[in-house]
Amino acid sequence: MSAIDTSPKLNEASTINSPRHVAVIMDGNNRWAKQRKLPSIAGHRAGLKAARNIVEACRDYNIEVLTLFAFSSENWRRPKDEVSALMELFLHALKRETKRLKKNKIRLKVIGDISAFSDTIQQHIRETEQITAEFSEFTLVIAANYGGQWDMQEACKRLASQVKQGELTVDEITTEQIDSNLSTAGIPVPDLCIRTSGVHRISNFLLWQLAYAELYFTDTLWPDFNKAAFHQALLDYSSRQRRFGQTSEQVEAAQCLNKE
């Protein structure tokens, strides 16, 4: 019996109020592998396949930016053999995906402290970013050796240096100044953050940038998070009213004015 196609069709995608930027905490690869009595790297390989599918789905919904939390600054604490396998998979993905990114006109941006990676991985990151830098329609952001606290710490260092050099006064430090010194400078903040595997926290991910993002948690393990599951997340997002401190009446009034 052939599998039933449950993925959303393009006409269904057109009815979604799509966010500009979706951020995803890809959680559950290890548990997915354990459930199947497979080594952990098998779960990470399946997770890479899921990531490709969600990139494709983002194009269907005209989403401008997708940020994937691939490797946190805390993940170095995992077993050495798993970390080593993850580094090999990361390098393999960089080598393999560059042509795919270029063909589909996807810009790649890697955020995080990449200095901790091997020289080979760093070189491939720089090369892929350079090759895809001209593309502007869709940006894939990979957070690798990334932590939200690290990001804010580095922004503070840059601002402190500017103050020390007389380029900026303390009173001139604004939220906009902080934004422009984060690793995500120039990228719209996430509208929606998805976390898979049933864990309800953001785990040091984009701490500043997620201030007003809608949070969506699902029990689905990341390797099983397909286009249909992504569609459900976007439906949930579309059903929410984003008030940004305003009342419902204010938001509804503004929406009426925009329709006129």
Disulfide bonds with the S-S distance in Angstrom:
none
